[in-house]
Amino acid sequence: MKILIRNGRVMDPARGFDQQADVAIADGKVLAVGKTPQGFAADRDIDAAGCWVLPGLVDLAVRLREPGHEHEGMLQSEMTAAVAGGVTSLVCPPDTEPVLDEQGLVEMLKFRAEKLHQSRLFPLGALTLGLQGEVLTEMAELTESGCVGFSQAEVPLTSTQTLQRALQYAATYGYTVWLRPQELHLGKGVAASGPLATRMGLSGVPVAAETIALHTIFELMRGTQARVHLCRLSSAAGVELVRRAKAEGLQVTADVSINSLHLTDTDIGYFDSSARLTPPLRQQRDRDALSAALADGTIDALVSDHTPVDEDAKVLPFAEAEPGATGVELLLSLAVKWSQDGQVPLSRALAAITVSPVQVLGRSLGELQEQVGRLAEGGVADLCIVDPQAAWTVQPQALASQGKSTPFAGYELPARVRLTLVEGRVAFERG
């Protein structure tokens, strides 16, 4: 199908391109940006006047809840939510049921995702069998089946020796290990340690749970020369350690969730279980440090940390409620809001959800490394058209995700996706 997108403000942070231009698309590729090729006859003509034309977003943390948690989310519902938010490529962690620790399970998930013709799916393989923290998985086989890295998801490793072996193995073959820095024994609370948690009688997770884990990871990285991606930093102290590690030359990247970037522990309010999240929301100084680190590139990417949770699992006392929130449909709008509120250049906000996540994934994407997260001639036609003037209010029941719990319910957000293309096909169009 040939598509011509006219009169839009085309922005591609990967090459610093930002100007009004037409985009011609044919055979799933971007044929031209700027002057339409002579004789180009479009099957569909889209007037994007007043809108942004952006590369498709890349989200590094989207739980699809399938297989194993279909009551909380279906592959189809969460993929639909992704394209409704302009996300054309997503990474899913391995903590499904069964865990993504075998080649056949990964291939089945990718096959089912491809049949939906929506977002591109890049799975993470389990670092250890069953996420039990004892026996390493067959990383080479999982890579062959399409895994872009290896993770324990939210399950901390109990054995430092196992982590060392995993990093040694990954370094040998050039794989990336994705870790959420959290010390096992200190990380069992339900809220961030501090005056609020104490006053509310909630068990706390101290900042040390993150920093102790980071010290361990960095020390093992020095010995193994492994490449590590740190998932969802949450503290100012953690940010400072990552900044030092990068200055030292360690191969480390990091992301932060939309929740930690915009909210603090006070948003728990009167035991609001929609704010029961992992990692827990921390104090204002932590949020400010995370924002500054994302702005200056110490933190590479912004993620939705999309975790659909069944309503029955949220209508429980705060400490018993299941942690998690839907977020993939909010990623773009919250990135724009961060840009506006924090006076951060829009180009940086957009880079944090397009080209920067692709740089985190690196060569694990193969030939797609130079194509997704970008909008340039010859690249794949993964893009979204966004109306920057379309302020909208977050109404959980109106979200496409099967999980309706979000701490941003009732927020008025800027910018909304009007249309999403994946490989030149219309994957989503707002009526």
C-alpha positions in Angstrom: 0.0 0.0 0.0 1.3 3.5 -0.9 0.6 6.2 1.6 1.4 9.9 1.5 1.4 11.9 4.7 1.3 15.6 3.9 1.9 18.9 5.8 3.0 17.3 9.1 5.9 18.4 11.4 8.3 15.5 10.9 10.6 14.9 13.8 13.4 12.3 13.9 15.6 12.7 17.0 18.0 10.1 15.6 19.3 12.6 13.0 18.1 15.9 14.5 15.5 16.3 11.8 12.6 18.7 12.6 10.7 20.4 9.9 7.5 20.4 7.9 7.7 17.8 5.3 5.7 15.2 3.4 6.4 11.5 3.9 5.9 9.0 1.1 5.6 5.3 2.0 5.6 2.2 -0.2 6.1 -1.5 0.3 6.4 -1.0 4.1 9.4 1.4 3.7 9.8 5.2 3.9 10.3 6.1 0.3 10.9 9.8 0.8 10.9 12.5 3.4 10.4 16.0 2.0 9.9 16.1 -1.8 7.4 13.5 -3.0 8.9 11.3 -5.8 7.7 12.2 -9.3 4.8 10.0 -10.4 4.1 8.7 -6.8 0.4 7.7 -6.8 -0.8 7.2 -3.2 -3.5 4.7 -2.3 -4.2 6.8 0.7 -3.5 10.5 1.3 -3.3 11.7 4.9 -3.4 15.4 5.8 -1.3 15.8 8.9 -1.5 19.6 9.1 -0.9 20.7 12.7 0.3 17.3 13.7 3.6 15.7 14.5 4.9 12.8 12.4 7.2 10.7 14.6 9.1 7.5 14.5 7.2 4.7 16.1 7.9 4.6 19.8 10.1 1.9 21.4 9.1 0.7 24.9 11.6 -1.4 26.8 9.2 -2.7 29.5 5.8 -4.0 28.5 4.2 -7.0 30.2 1.8 -8.8 27.8 0.4 -11.1 30.5 0.3 -14.0 28.1 1.0 -16.9 28.5 -0.3 -17.5 32.0 -2.1 -14.4 33.2 -4.8 -14.0 30.6 -7.3 -12.8 33.2 -5.1 -9.7 33.5 -4.2 -9.1 29.9 -4.3 -10.9 26.5 -1.6 -10.6 23.9 -4.2 -9.0 21.5 -5.5 -6.5 24.1 -2.0 -5.3 25.1 -0.7 -5.1 21.6 -3.8 -3.0 20.7 -3.0 -0.8 23.6 0.6 -0.4 22.4 -0.3 0.8 18.9 -3.0 3.0 20.4 -0.1 4.7 22.2 2.1 4.9 19.1 4.4 2.1 20.4 5.5 0.1 17.3 8.3 -1.9 19.0 8.2 -3.3 22.5 10.3 -5.5 24.8 8.6 -8.0 27.1 10.2 -9.5 30.2 10.3 -13.3 30.7 8.1 -13.6 33.8 5.2 -15.3 32.1 3.7 -18.7 33.0 5.5 -20.7 31.9 8.6 -18.6 32.1 10.4 -17.8 28.8 13.3 -20.1 29.4 12.9 -22.4 26.4 13.3 -21.9 22.7 9.8 -23.2 21.8 8.0 -20.9 24.2 9.8 -17.8 22.8 9.1 -18.9 19.2 5.4 -19.5 20.0 5.0 -16.0 21.5 6.7 -14.3 18.6 4.6 -16.3 16.1 1.4 -15.3 17.8 2.5 -11.7 18.0 3.4 -11.5 14.3 0.0 -12.9 13.3 -1.6 -9.8 15.0 0.2 -7.4 12.6 0.6 -4.8 15.4 3.7 -3.9 17.4 7.0 -5.7 16.8 7.8 -7.9 19.8 11.3 -8.4 21.2 11.2 -10.8 24.1 13.8 -11.1 26.9 14.8 -14.6 27.8 15.0 -15.8 31.4 18.5 -15.6 32.8 18.0 -18.7 34.9 15.7 -21.7 34.4 12.2 -20.9 35.8 13.7 -17.6 37.2 14.8 -19.8 40.1 18.3 -18.3 40.2 20.2 -21.6 40.1 20.8 -22.9 36.6 21.6 -20.6 33.7 19.4 -20.9 30.6 20.7 -21.9 27.1 21.3 -18.3 26.1 22.5 -19.2 22.6 19.4 -21.1 21.8 17.1 -18.4 23.2 19.0 -15.8 21.2 18.4 -17.8 18.0 14.7 -17.9 18.8 14.6 -14.1 19.0 15.5 -13.0 22.5 17.3 -9.6 22.7 18.7 -10.0 26.2 18.3 -12.0 29.4 16.6 -11.0 32.6 15.4 -12.1 36.0 12.4 -9.7 35.7 11.4 -8.8 39.3 13.1 -11.9 40.8 16.4 -11.0 42.5 19.2 -13.5 42.3 20.0 -15.0 45.7 23.5 -16.1 44.6 26.2 -13.6 43.6 28.1 -16.5 42.1 25.2 -17.3 39.7 25.1 -13.6 38.6 28.9 -13.7 38.1 28.6 -16.8 35.9 25.7 -15.3 34.0 27.7 -12.1 33.3 30.8 -14.1 32.2 28.7 -16.2 29.8 26.9 -13.2 28.4 30.1 -11.3 27.9 31.7 -14.2 26.0 28.9 -14.1 23.4 28.1 -10.4 23.5 24.7 -10.7 25.1 23.2 -8.0 27.3 21.9 -8.9 30.8 18.9 -6.8 32.0 18.7 -6.4 35.8 16.5 -4.5 38.1 18.8 -3.5 40.9 17.2 -4.7 44.1 18.8 -6.5 47.0 16.7 -9.5 47.9 16.3 -9.1 51.6 16.0 -5.3 51.8 13.5 -5.2 48.9 10.6 -7.0 50.4 8.6 -3.9 51.5 5.6 -2.3 49.8 6.5 1.4 49.9 9.7 3.5 49.9 11.2 3.9 53.3 10.6 7.3 54.7 8.4 9.3 57.0 5.3 8.6 54.9 5.7 4.8 55.0 6.4 5.0 58.7 3.3 7.1 59.4 1.1 4.8 57.3 2.5 1.7 58.9 3.7 0.3 55.5 6.8 -1.9 55.3 9.6 0.1 53.6 12.1 -0.5 50.9 15.2 1.6 51.7 17.4 3.2 49.0 20.1 0.8 50.1 18.2 -2.0 48.4 19.0 -0.4 45.1 22.5 0.9 45.8 23.8 -2.3 47.4 22.6 -4.2 44.3 24.2 -1.6 42.0 27.6 -1.9 43.8 27.5 -5.6 43.4 26.5 -5.4 39.7 29.3 -2.9 38.9 31.9 -4.8 40.7 31.0 -7.9 38.7 31.0 -5.9 35.5 34.5 -4.8 36.2 35.7 -8.4 36.3 33.6 -9.8 33.5 33.4 -6.8 31.0 29.7 -7.7 30.5 27.1 -5.4 29.1 24.2 -4.6 31.5 21.0 -2.7 31.2 19.6 -1.5 34.5 15.8 -1.5 34.6 13.7 1.2 36.3 16.1 3.1 38.5 14.2 4.7 41.4 16.6 6.8 43.6 18.9 9.8 43.5 21.7 7.7 45.0 21.2 5.0 42.3 21.5 7.7 39.6 24.8 9.0 41.1 26.3 5.4 41.0 25.2 4.9 37.4 26.7 8.3 36.5 30.0 7.2 38.0 29.9 3.8 36.3 29.4 5.4 32.9 32.2 7.9 33.5 34.4 4.9 34.4 33.6 3.3 31.0 31.5 0.4 32.1 29.1 -0.9 29.5 25.9 0.1 31.3 22.6 1.6 30.2 19.6 2.4 32.3 15.9 3.3 32.1 13.3 4.9 34.3 9.5 4.4 34.4 6.9 7.0 33.7 5.7 6.3 37.3 8.9 7.2 39.0 9.5 10.2 36.7 6.1 11.9 37.5 5.0 10.6 40.9 6.3 10.5 44.5 5.4 8.5 47.6 2.8 11.2 48.5 0.7 10.0 45.5 -0.1 6.9 47.5 -2.7 9.2 49.2 -5.0 7.4 51.5 -3.7 3.9 50.7 -4.5 4.1 47.0 -3.6 0.7 45.6 -3.2 2.1 42.0 0.0 3.6 43.4 1.2 0.2 44.6 4.1 -0.1 42.2 7.5 -1.8 41.7 9.9 -0.1 42.3 8.0 1.9 44.9 7.5 5.6 44.5 10.2 7.5 46.3 10.6 11.1 47.5 10.7 14.4 45.6 14.5 14.6 45.7 14.6 11.2 44.0 12.1 12.2 41.3 14.1 15.4 40.6 17.3 13.4 40.3 15.7 10.9 37.9 14.3 13.7 35.8 17.7 15.5 35.6 19.5 12.2 34.7 17.0 11.4 31.9 17.5 14.9 30.6 21.3 14.7 30.6 21.5 11.2 29.2 22.7 9.4 32.4 19.4 7.5 32.1 19.0 6.4 28.5 15.4 5.6 28.1 11.9 6.2 29.4 9.6 3.2 29.7 6.0 2.6 30.5 6.6 -0.4 32.8 3.2 -1.5 31.5 1.9 -4.2 34.0 -1.8 -4.8 33.6 -3.4 -6.0 36.8 -6.8 -7.6 37.3 -9.3 -5.4 39.2 -9.7 -8.0 41.9 -6.0 -7.9 42.7 -6.2 -4.1 43.2 -9.3 -3.9 45.4 -7.3 -5.2 48.4 -5.5 -3.4 51.3 -2.5 -1.5 49.9 0.1 -4.0 51.2 -1.8 -7.0 49.8 -2.6 -5.5 46.4 -0.7 -6.7 43.4 1.9 -4.1 42.2 1.7 -2.7 38.7 -0.1 -0.3 36.5 -1.1 0.0 32.8 1.0 2.5 31.0 1.8 1.8 27.4 -1.0 4.1 26.1 0.3 6.9 28.3 4.0 6.8 27.4 4.0 9.4 24.7 1.8 11.9 26.5 3.7 11.6 29.8 7.0 12.1 27.9 5.6 15.3 26.4 4.3 16.4 29.8 7.7 15.8 31.3 9.2 18.0 28.5 6.7 20.8 29.1 6.8 20.7 32.9 10.6 20.3 33.2 11.5 22.6 30.4 13.3 19.8 28.7 13.8 20.0 24.9 11.1 18.1 23.1 13.8 16.4 21.1 15.3 14.8 24.2 11.9 13.6 25.4 11.2 12.0 22.1 14.6 10.5 21.8 14.1 8.8 25.2 11.2 6.9 23.7 12.5 6.3 20.2 16.2 6.2 19.2 17.7 5.9 22.7 15.9 2.6 23.5 17.1 1.3 20.2 20.7 2.1 21.2 20.1 0.2 24.4 19.0 -2.9 22.3 22.0 -2.4 20.0 23.1 -5.2 17.7 20.5 -7.6 19.2 18.1 -6.1 16.8 20.1 -7.2 13.8 19.3 -5.4 10.6 16.5 -3.5 12.3 19.1 -1.6 14.5 19.4 1.1 11.9 15.7 1.2 11.1 13.3 1.1 14.1 13.1 4.2 16.3 13.9 6.4 13.3 12.1 8.1 10.4 14.4 8.3 7.5 14.4 7.4 3.8 14.9 3.7 3.3 13.9 2.7 6.8 10.9 0.7 7.8 7.6 2.6 7.9 7.0 2.4 11.6 5.6 5.8 12.6 2.9 7.6 14.4 0.9 10.8 13.7 0.3 12.8 16.9 -2.0 15.7 17.5 -0.1 17.9 20.0 -3.2 20.1 20.7 -5.4 17.1 21.7 -5.4 17.4 25.5 -7.1 14.4 27.0 -8.1 13.1 30.4 -7.0 9.6 31.4 -10.2 7.6 31.9 -9.2 4.0 32.8 -12.2 2.3 31.4 -11.5 4.0 28.0 -8.0 2.4 27.8 -7.5 -0.4 25.3 -5.5 -2.4 27.8 -7.3 -5.2 29.7 -5.7 -3.8 32.9 -7.4 -0.6 33.9 -5.5 0.4 37.0 -3.3 3.5 36.7 -2.1 6.1 39.2 -2.7 8.7 36.4 -6.5 8.3 36.3 -8.1 11.7 36.0 -4.9 13.4 34.8 -5.2 15.8 31.9 -2.3 15.0 29.5 -1.1 16.7 26.3 -0.7 15.2 22.9 -2.5 12.1 21.6 -1.8 9.6 18.9 -4.1 9.9 15.9 -2.7 7.1 13.7 0.0 4.4 13.9 1.7 2.6 11.1 3.7 -0.6 11.5 5.7 -1.6 8.4 3.5 0.7 6.3 0.2 -0.8 7.5 -2.4 1.1 9.6 -2.2 -0.6 12.9 -4.3 2.0 14.8 -6.5 4.9 13.8 -8.4 7.0 16.2 -12.0 7.5 15.1 
